[in-house]
Amino acid sequence: MTSVVDNLVILTQQENAITEQELRSEALNGRYYSYERHKWQSMGWVEWLVRKFFVYFLDSVQTTCLRHSWKAIEKMPNIPIDIKNHIEDLFLDSLYHTNPRSSYSGVISRIFCRTHCENARINGLTINQIDIQQHSTDRSFGIFYNKELRYLVANSEYGRLDVYNPQNVKVSINDYDSLWNADGDRIGAIRLAVDYSRQHSCMKLYSGKDLLLAKIEENKEKISLVFREATTNRLLAVSNLVRSGSLINWTITLIDQDSLDQKKITPILLAWAILKYSQHYHFSNPDELKYVQNLPQVQIFHD
């Protein structure tokens, strides 16, 4: 008689063998993979009909099934080998807004970052990570480097971000599209970039002396930002947004630490660029969470 352990081993082996091609072929038949049930299942016929007849207003059956399958893969303790081996190409393809994968690029981005970190650990390397976590009661943020508090940011009025160190000493201030340090030196700038029909470069990050440091691309869902070297398109960092109600939490995975150091793209510049972007798309209404008129509240890292 087959034991429960044997069944779990079989299920794990089956899940580990899932391919991206299989995801697409099953989606064409209105089927998606369920991690909770560990099997392929069909979309309900009512939803199938609605999505078939209202395809111009809703995601198609195929896109919806693929999104469900990718979310199931994200929950797996081990990413399937075929997907793991091709995740960077799948991720880069999903950044093109005309690619069907762009409709669920956020989950692909998170799987890419997870796989990148897992591969680094296997090779004995350390991947640095920056987390931006919003305080639960106001418009202030903690910036953590490898889970250690580095900066506190206060959104004191519309378009303004004041940056403090953990000792509540102001170290920089955002004025319009520039970042200035406490000595009055300009240390960074952001400019809107051109929108391309195939790939979207939403911002460009500059040094205080207007040297181009990186271009920043958004995904279609506006929940992932990708920092790339401007001339070679080399991946520098990838950030992913997780919402908790109206609160904003970003995780930034540093992909190419050497290039970031060489270009002097510091954690504060990365975090500042992301918060500037979130001001336009993610910040809650001031009536819900008030501006911070005094010092930001001390933050503790939370998983």
N, C-alpha and C positions, 0 to 999 in steps of 0.2 A: 504493500500500500504506500502511495506517495505521501510523504510527510509535508507538513506546512512549510518547513524550511526548504525542502526540495522544490515546492511550488514557488516560493519566493525567489529561489535561485533561477528557476526557469523564466519567471517574469522579468527578472533583472537582465538576463541574457537577451530576452526578446526586445526589451526596451533599448538595450545597448546597441542593438543591431538596426534600429530605426534609421532611415536615411532621409535626406531632404527631398529626394525624388519620390520616396514613398509618401511623404507628407502631401506633396502636390498631386500625386495620382489618386490618393484617397479623397482629397478635397474636391477633385473633379466629380467624384461620386457622392458628394454631400456627406462625407464622413470625416471625423476628426478623432485624435487620440485623447483619451481621458486618463490622467494620471491616477485619479482617485479609484477608478475602476480597472485600471491597467489593461485597457483594451480599446479597440476602435469602436466608435459608435456613430450612429446616423443622427443628423440633425432632425429635429421634430418636423413633421410634415407641415404643420401650420406655419412655423417660421420659414421653412423651405419655400412655401408658396408666396409668403409675403415678400421675401427677399428676391424671388424670381420676378415678381410682377412690379416691384417698386425698386428696381435696380438703380434707377437714377437718383434715388433719395437715400438708399441704404447700401451698406456694403453687400457685395455679391455673396452667394452661398459659398463659393470657393474661398474668397478672402476671409469670411467669417470662420470657416472650418480651419483654415491655416492659422489664424490668430489663436484659436482654441488649442491647436496642436502645439504651437510654439510656447504658449503659456504652460502647457503640460510638461514640455521639455525643461522649461526653467525650473520646475519643481523637482525634477529628478535629482537624486543624489549624485548620479554620474551622467554627464552629458553623453549622448550616443556618439560613438567613435567617428562615424562619417561626418556628422555635423560639427563635432569638435575640430576635426582636421580641416574643415573648410569654412570655419566660422568667420575668419577675417574677410574673406571674399564675400560671403553672404552679408556681412555687416556693411561693407563698403557699397555693395549693390543697393542695399536698402536706403542709403542716403540720397539716391537719385529719386526725385519726386515722381518721375514717370514710371519707375519700377514698381510692379505690384507689391513687392515686399515692403515698400515705404509705408503701407497702411498698418503694419505691425512692427515697424523698425525699432520701437522702444524696447520691446522684449528681446529682440535680436541684439541690440546694443548691450543690454544687461548681461546676456549670455556671453557675448564677446569679452566683456570686462572680467567676468568670472573665470572664463577659460584662460584668459591671458594671465591672471593671477595664479591659477592652479598650475599652469605650465611653468611659470617662474619658480614657484615653490619646489616643483619636481627637480628643477635644475639648480636648486640651492640659491636662488636669487630672491631679493626682497622688492616687492612692488609698493611704492609709496602711494598713499591715498589721502585725499582731502575730503572732509565732510563739512557741509554747510547745514546747520540745523537751526530752525527758527524757534524762538522762545514761545511757549504756549499762550502767553497773555499779551504780547505786544509785538511791535514791528522791529524786533532786534534779533540778531543772529550770532551763533557761535561758529567760528571757523576752527576746525580741528585738523591737525596734521598727524596722521597715524594715531588717531583717537586722543591726541594731546591738544588741549586748548591753546591756540596760538593768538587768535584775535577775537574781539567782540565788535559787532557792527550795529550801529543804531541808525535806523531810517527816521531822521528827525523831521523831515518835511518832504514834500513831493520832489523827487529827483535828487535828493541829497542823502549821502551815506557817510557817516562818521565812523572811523575805524580806531579802536582802542586795543592796547595790549591787555593781558590778563590782570595787570595791576591798575586798570582803568585810567591809563595815561593815553591821551589821544596821539596816535602816530601818523595818521593821514586823514585826508578829507577829500571827498568827491565833489567837484564843482563842475556842473554840466557834464561834459564828456571827457574830463581830465581828472587824474588822481594826483594829489599833492601831498608831500610828506610834512612833518611838523616844522621843518625848517623853511617851508615855502618853496621847495624844489618840486618841479613837475616830474613825476616818476612813471606816468602811464597815460595813455589816451585810447579812446575807442571811437571808431567811425563806422557808420553804416556802409555796407558793401553793396555790390550790384547783385540783383536777383537774376540767376540764370534759369533757363527753361528746364534744364535737366538736373542741375545740382545747385543747391541753395547756399550761398555764402552770405550769412546775415550780418556779420560784423568783421572788422579787422582790428587787431590789437597792436598798438604802437608803443614804443618806449617814450620816455619823457622828452627825448630829442627828435621825436617823429620818425624813428626808424621802425619799419614794419617788422613785427615780431612773429605774428601768426595770423592766419585767417580762421574764422570761426564759422562752422556750418551747423545749421539746425536740421533736425529731422522733421518729417512731415507732421508728426504729432506734437511738435514743439516741447518734447520732454527729454530730448538728448541734444547736447552740444558737443561738437567735435573740434578740437584745436589741431590745426595742421600747419606744417611748415609752408610758407607762402609760395615758394618756387618749386619745391620737390613734391609737395602734397604728403610728405611723411607725417604719419600720425604722431602727435605729441601727447595729447591727453583726451580722454573721453569722459563726459559727465552725464549723469542720469538723474532725473527728477523723480522723487517719490512724494506724493501728497498724503498728508494725514489731515483730513478735513480741509480747513483753509490754510493749514501750515505748510511751509515749503522746506523740503529737505533734499539737498543735492549731494551726490557722491561722485567725486572726481578721481578717476584712475589715471595715474601718470604712466603713460605708455613708453615714452622715450626720455628718461631722466637726464641723460647726457646732453641731448639737444636742448632741453629746457634750461639746464644749467648754463650751457654755452651761450644761449640767447638771453640769459638773465630773466627768464619768465618765472617769477617767484610765485609762491602760493597765494600771496595777497593779490597779485595781478590776475591770476586765474579766478579766484573767488570773486573779486570785484567785477570782472567781466560777466560772470554768470549772474550776479545779483542785479547788475544793470539790465541784463536781458529779462530777468524775472520781473523787474519793475513794470515792464510793458505787458507781460502776458500772465503773470501768476500772482502778483501781490493782491491781497484781499482789499476790500473796501475799507477806507480809514474808519468808517463807522463800526466795523467789526473788530479790528485790531488797531489801536491808537498809535499815532506817531510817538517816538521816544523823545521826550523833551529834555531829560536829564541823562545820566549815565545808563548804558545798557545793563541788563541784569546778568549776573554771572551764570554761565551755562555749564552743565555736566553732560558729557557724551552719553547718548543712548543708542542702543542698537536698533 
